[in-house]
């Protein structure tokens, strides 16, 4: 073998080794699964509220931003919506996923929701802009209130909508609800009036949130249970959600929120998250939430695996 051949072979081996090593690099900008560097220089924390859906969304957001050059991490330690919103306002968080109904009613002080998901989003976006907070285009999922019933009973009673429920004999109109829901304007009093439910007080059982799902599945305390529409226990327990055909409940559509000043400095954030948001349907979130709440998987693992399956990282 000539010296030139030896040198060429050595160089090829070194180059192959370098490629192998570079492929094993993980984490932030330029790591494995990197899609670009348009967010280089973006640092900070992605916040979340204290439940599984929010954990998953925070980890998804951090991972996809890092795949495009950012160096951010998820912070899932705060408790309570108000604290997370304040963390954004105080620049502790770079951004987090919020729900349109929560911002409209809780942060902006409105008592009456805007009917229609698109109209509600537009109203919230305009209201929060006055506080310097921007909303990126929302995802399709809507984590609003809903009423669910076990699939077998829905088939037997022939109900698909809340208007169908209102037409049932009062003996079949049995409900499990939370104590808070029993007094809210956008809860039981308003719902009963809007649909004309004919259920006597004895037909309404108040239970803790988590218990409602299992009670609805068993069918002993109630036929219809108050649930949150993206909860993974709905498909896991073979429950079906009744359509809110009169659009009584506020829209709780999910969207990423951040300071307008941050978006002005890093406009590519909107482009990157526009690859993610349209894929997050109610059905997708139910499935992902179930992997955490029902199957006991780690939210970060669930987020990363799903992003990889979608080719986003």
N, C-alpha and C positions, 0 to 999 in steps of 0.2 A: 504494500500500500504506500503510495507516495505521500510526501508531507502535505501537499495540497489536498489530497483525498482525506487524510487524517484531520486536517484543519476543518474541512467542510463538514465531515461527520460530527466532529466535536461541536461546531457551531450549531448544527441542526439539533443535536441532543440538548444543548443549552437552551435553544429557542423553544423546543418542545417542553422542557422543564419549566421555563418561564410561563408559557401558556397554561400549563397545568396548575402552577401555583396561583396565577391570576384568577383562574376559574374557581379556586377554592376560597377566595376572599369573600367575606360576608359583611353585612351591615351597610350603612349609609351610602353616600355618594360613591359611584364607581364600583360598588360591590357586585356580588352575584345577582344576576337578573336585572342589571342596570339597563334602563330604557333611554337614558339621556342625561344631560347635565344642565338643563335649562333652569333648574331650581338650586343650582350651586350657590351657597351663601345663605340659604334659608335655614334657620335654626329655631329651636324652641320646643314647646310641648303641645301635644294634641290632647285636649281634655276629654273627659267623659263623665256622665252621671253614673250613679252606682247600681246599674243592673246590666245583665248580660248583653242585651242588644247594643248598648252604648259602649261596652268594652270592645265588642267585635268591631264596631264602626271606628273606634279610636285606633285600634291596631291596624285595621285596613288602611286608614288614612295615612298613618305614619309610614307604613311599608311602601305604599304606592308613591308617596312624595319622596321618600328616600331613593326609590328606584329611578327617580328623575333628578338626582343630584342633591337633594336636601339632606340635612342631618338633624332629624327631629325624633322625638320619642313620645310614646303614649303615657299619659298620667291618668291612672284610673283610681286615684285614692280619695278624691273629694266626694262628699255625700251631699245630696240635695241640689235641685235645679238652680236655686237662687245663688248658691255658692259657686257653681260652675259658671253661671252667667257673670258673676262678679269677677271671677278669675280672668275671664276674657276682657272685661272692661278695664281691669287693672294691669293688663298685659302679662299676667302670669301664664296664660295660655295663648298660644298662637291662634287656635281656633277649636271648635268642637261642633258636633252634630246636635242641632236643636229641632224642635217640633213646632210647626206653625201655630197650632192652637195654644201651646204653652206660652209662646212669646206674645201672642195677641192678647190673651186673657191675663196671664200672670205678670208679664213685664210691662206691657203697654196699657194695662188697666181697663181693658174693655170687658163688658159683661155679655155682649151678644156676639156670637161668632158670625163670620161671613160665610154664606152658603156657597158651596162649590170649592173644590181644592185649589183650582187656579186663581180664583178671585181672592181666596183667603191668603194664598201665598203672596200675591201682588200687594195686598193690604199690609201684611206683616213686613215685607221687604221695604215698603215706603216708610212705615212707621219706625223701623229700626235704623233706617238710613239717617234719621234725624239725630240718632245717638252715635253715629259714626260706625255702625255695625252693618256689614254687608252679608247678604245671603247669596250663595252660589245657587245655580239651578238645582231644584230639588230632585230627590229620588222618587220613584213611583210609589214606594211603600207608604202606608198610612196607618200609624199606630194609634188609632182612635178607639173610643169605647165601642163595644159591640155586644150583641147577645148571641150566645151559641147554645146549641142543643145537640145531643148525641145523634149521630147520623140515622140510626135505626128508628128513633122516635120521630125525627123530622120526616122521614119517609112515611111513617104510619099516620102522622097528623096531616101530611101534605102541605107543609109550610116551607117557604123559601124567603119570605120577606117579613118585616115587622108588621106590615099591614095584614098579612096572612095570620100572624099571631093574634092580632086584635079581633079577628073574626072567630077565633076559637071559643068554645064554651068556657065560662069563667073557671070551671073546675080544671081545665087544662092550662090555664094561664097562671102558672106557678113560676116564681122567679127567685133567684139567689143574687143578692147585690151586696156591695160594701156599704158600711155605715156612712162614709163620706158621700158616696154616690146618691144616697137616699135623700140628701138635702140640697144638692147642687142644682143650680138653674139649668145646667146642661146635663143633668142627671135624671133621676127617677120622676120628680114632679113634672118637669117639662116634657119628658118622654111620654109619660102617661097621658098628659093632656094632648100632645101632638097626635098620638095614634089612637086615643080613645080606649086604652086598655080597661077591661072590666074586671080587674083582679081585686078581690077584697084584701084588707090588710093581712089577714091570716095566710094569704097565698104568697106573701113576700117575706123571705127569710134573709136576715143580714148575717154575713159570714166574712171572715178574713179573705183577702185577695186569693192567696194560694189555695185555700180550701174550696173556693167556688168552683175551680176547674174539676176537682175530683168529685165534688157533690153533683155537679152537672152531669158528669160521666156516669155516676151511679143512678141518678134519676130519682132518688128517694125524697130529697128535700125540694127539688124543683125540676121543671123541664128546661127552663131557660136560665142560663147563668151569664152575668155581666163579665166580660172578658176584655182584654186588649188585643186588637186584631192581629198583631204580628207575633203574639206569644206562641212559642213552639209547642206548648202543651195542647193547642187546639188540634193539630193533625195527629199528635202522638196519642191522644185520648179518643180519636175518631169522632171529634166534634165538628159541627158545621155552623158557620156564622150566618145569621139572618141578615139579609140585605136591608140597609137603612134606606128604604125607597123614598122616603120623604126628606132625606138629607138633614135629619135633625141634629145629629152629633157634629161637633166641630171637626174640621180636618186637622189631623195631627201628622201632616206630611213631614218627612225628614229632609233636612237640608244642612249643608255645612255652613257655619257662620264664622266670621273673622272680622277683624278691624278693617275698615275701608283703606286705611293708610297702609296696612300690610299688603292688601290686594293691589294697591297702586304701585308698591315697590316690587312685588313679585306677581305680575298678572298671569304668569304661566300656571299658577295654582289652579285657576279656574279651568284651564285647558286639561290639566292632568286629571282633576277630579271629575271632569266631564266624561272621562273614559269609564269611571267607576259608577257614578250615580245612576245612570239609566238602567243598569243591571240589577239594582236593588229593589226588586218588587216585593210586595207583601208576602208572596209565596216563598221567595228566596229567604227573606228574613225569618219567616216561620221555621224554615228548615234549619238555618244556621243557629237560631236561638234554641231549637230543640236539641241540637248537638251539645249545647252547653247545659241547658236547664234539665234536660231529660237524660241524656247519655253521659253527662259529667265530664265532657271534654274541656280542655283549656281554651278560653276565648282567643288567645293569641295564636295558638296552633290552628284553630278553626279559620281564623281570618287569613293567615298566611297560605294555608292549603287551598282555600277557595280562590284567592288571588292568583295562585300559581295555576290552578285548573282553568281559570279564565284567560291566562296568558298576560296578566297585567303586571306581573313582576317576574 
